[in-house]
Amino acid sequence: QVELAMEDSYKRLLKPAIETEFAALSKDKADEEAIRVFTSNLRQLLLESPLGQKRVLALDPGFRTGCKTVVLSAQGDLLHHTVVYVNNLASIKTIQQLIAQYDIQAIAIGNGTASRECEQMVRLAIESIPNQPPVFVVSESGASVYSASAVAREEFPDEDVTVRGAVSIGRRLMDPLAELVKIDPKSIGVGQYQHDVNQSRLSESLHQTVESVVNHVGVDVNTASKHLLTYISGLGPALAQNIVNYRSEHGAFPNRKALLKVPKMGAKTFEQAAGFLRVTNSDMPLDNSAVHPESYAIV
């Protein structure tokens, strides 16, 4: 009877329990590794070198509907948009006119369908230009997600989804970090098995990675979007919006101290955020460094 009881309890109770526990432990281990790979890939992508403030011509390639073409100012503002078609003589002339008219300094082409054909057409258009702007092929994963998002609707309420996508491609070349933080990290396409792993742990890790990268690089307080400022330590969405509103009302911040005039920016919040906020043309050179105002005297 005892032997039968032992056999029965093992088969019916112990064996399934041990198997379930072992499977759960293995799944946890696998999740951990998959999330680690995802966050490390995301970090590398966010830390890609920016081209900087240049006037950019950006093309979102396509065969049937044509290549959505936008002109961006050095600050990333949309100046003009049109559609050009691959292997079309009129399109080559349009590209040449846009380069001359807006004094384009760089060209960004999305890496989607018709990317190579679009690049060939652009190279054909610029071969007769004396100072040829460099041509870059930019990853467009997540651009379609951004173009239909609330952030894009807020930035370009009157523009078509395709135009917003082309703008995103151009801005990614100028400053990948500032543009990619607007997209949900899961949509950037840098991880594997992202739908199988623990979703709350994944979201938390990715959010922490973005936060760590933004604070590691620092943010120019005079050009950063509300979305980018939100990730700065100590600033929330409301305070980020206040900084943007204050900037549009009073012009650029002359130095870090001027941030204290922003509504709801207290001494404690300033202390937490100041080291991560940069002011490029400040009268105090250290305002454009990672040195905290508290340590200015030592420096």
N, C-alpha and C positions, 0 to 999 in steps of 0.2 A: 504493500500500500504506500509506504514512504517513497519507494523508488518511483512508483507511478505518479505520485503527487509531485515529486521533483521534476520528472520528465514533463509532466503537464504544465507546471508553473514556468519551466524554462521556455517551452514551445509557445505557450499562450501569452505569457507576461514579460519574462526577462528578455528573450531574444528580440521581440519587436521594440521594447524600450531601449535596449542597447543600440540597435540599428538606427532608430530615430535620433538618439542622442549623438551618435557618431556622424550621421548625415548632417545634422544641424551644425556640429563643430566644423566639419569639412566645408560646409556652405559658408560659414562665418569667415573661415580662413581664405576661401576663394574670393569672397566679397571684398575682404580687406585688401587683397592683392590687386583686384580689378580696380578698386577705388584709388589705390596708390598710383597705378599706371595712369588712370584718367587724370588725377590731379597734377601729376608730373608733366604729362603732355600739355595740359591746359596752361600750366605755368610757363612752359617754353613758348607756347603760342602767344601768350599775353606779353611776354618779354621780348618779342621780336623787335628788331631795331626800327624806329620810325624814320620816315624820309624827312619829316619836319615840315615847316610851313612853306609849301610850294603851290603854285597855281597848277591844278591837275585837270586833265581831260580823262574821264573815266567811261569805259564801255562795258556794258553787260551784254555779252554776245548771244546771238540767236540767229537761226536760219530763216524760219518762216516769218516771224514777227519783226525781224531786223535786230540790230544792236542798239539798245537804248544808250544814248550818249549824253553825258552831262559835263558841264564845266563848273569847277569848284574854285572859289577864291582861296588865297593862302590860309584863311581862317576856317575853311571847310564849308563856307556858305554857297548855296546853289545860285549860280549866275545865269545859266542857260541850259536848256535841254532840247534834244531832237532825236530822230531815229535815222540811222544809216544802215544800208544793206550790204552784205558781203558780196564781193565781185561786182561792184557797181561803180562805174566811172564817176557819176555824180557824187557818190558818197566819198570818194577819195578827195574830190574838190572841196566838199563840205568840211572834211577833217582839216585840210590845209587852211581853209578860211578861219576855222575856229582857233587853230594854233596861232595864226597871225594876229587875229582880232584880240584874243585874250592873253597873248604872250605866254603860252603854255610852257611850263618848266618840266613836266613829267606826264607820262601817259600810263594809266592803269587799265588792265584788261582782265575781266573775270575768267576763271579757268573752267567754266562750264562748257556746254555744247557749242560748237563753232568757235571755240577759243583760238585754235591754231589759224583758222581761215581769217578770223578777225585780226589776229596779230600780223599775218602776211599783208593784209590790206593796209593796216596802219603803217607798217614798215615801208610799203610802196609809196604811201602818201608823204612820208617824211624824208625819203631819200634825196629829194632835191632841195630840202631846207638846209641853209648853212649851219645854224646851231641846232642840231637835232636834239629834241627832248628825249631822255632815256625812256624805254618802254619796259614796263614790269607786268608780269602775269601774277595776279593776286587770287588767293583762295576765296571762293565766294560761298563756302558752306555757312549756312545760317543767315545769309543775306535776305533770303525770301521770308524767313521767320521774322527778321527785324522789320522788313518792309510792311508786314501786316500787323505789327505790334502797336500797342498804345503809345509807346515812346515815339515811333515814326509818325503816327497820326498827329501827335502833339507838335512835332517838329515841322512836318510838311502837310498841313491839313488839306491843302488844295491840290496836292500832286498825286499822280497815279502810283499804284504799288510798284510798277516796273521802274519808274523814275527814282523812287526811294531806294530800291535795290542797287541801282547804278551809283547813287550817292554814297551808299554804304561801302561799295567796292573802292571808290576813290578815297574815302576817308580812312579805310583800313591801311592804305599805302602811307598816308601822311602820319597817322598815329594809331597803330593797331590796338593798343590798350584802351584808348578813349572810346573807340568804336565797338570793340568786342564786349565791353562791360554792359552794353545795352542789350545784349542777346543772352538768353538763358544758356548757361554753359553746356547743358545737355544737347543743345541744337547746333553746337559748333562742330561736332563730329570728330572728336579726338579720342574717344574712349571705346572700349569693347564691352559687350554684355551689359550695357548701361540699363536695359529694361529688366534684367534678371536680378540685379543686386538690390540690397536694401535701399529703398528710395530716399528715406529720411536721412540716412547716414551719407548717402551720395550727395544730396543737396547741401547738407551741412559742410561736408569736406570741400565741395566746389566753391561754396560761398566764402569759406575761410581762405581758400587759395586766391580768389579774386581780391579779397580784402588785403591779404598779405602782399600781393604783387603791387596793388595800387599804392599802398603805404610805403612799400620798398622803393618804388620809383619816385613817388611824390607827384603832386598835381599843381599845374600852373593855375592859380586862383583867378586869373584874368581871362582865361580861355576855356576852362573846364566846364562841361555841361553839368546840369543838376544831377544827372544820373551818376556821373563819375564822382562828384563831390560826396554823394551819399555814402560811398565806401570808405571815406576818410574817417579815421578813428575819432570818435567824439561827435561827429556830425550825423544827424538823421535826415530824413527826407524834408522835413519842415525847415530846418536850418539851412540845408543846401539850397532850397528854393529862395530863402531870404537873402542868401549871398548873391544868387543870380539876379534877383530883383534889385538889390542895392547897387549891383554893378551896372545894370542897364539904366538905373536912375541917376547915379552919381559918376558914372564913368569908371575907368580902370582903378584898381587899388594901387596907391603909390607905394605902400610898404605893408609889412605884416601887421603893424600896430593898428592900421586903418580898419582891420577886420573887427576890432572891438566896437566899432560904430554900428555894425550890423545888428538889427533887432534880435534879441534872444541869445546873442553871443556873449556869454558870461566869462568871467576870468578863468574859471575851472575848465570850461569847454575849450577856450583859446589855448590854455596850457596843454590840453590833450592833443589838439589838432595842429597847432602852429608849426611843429617840426616837419609835418608832411605837406604843408601848403607852401608853394613857391611863388615869389613875386619877381619876375625877370628884370625889369628895369627900375628896381628900387634904389633909393639913395644909400641904402645899407646893403653892400654886396652879399652879406651872409643870408639875406632874405631869399636868395636863390640857391640855397644849399640845404643840406639835411641837418644843419646845426640849429638847435633849439634856441629861441630868444634868451632863455635863462643862462645859456653858456656863452653868449656873445662877449661878455666881459673877459672871460678866460681866453677866448680865441684872439 
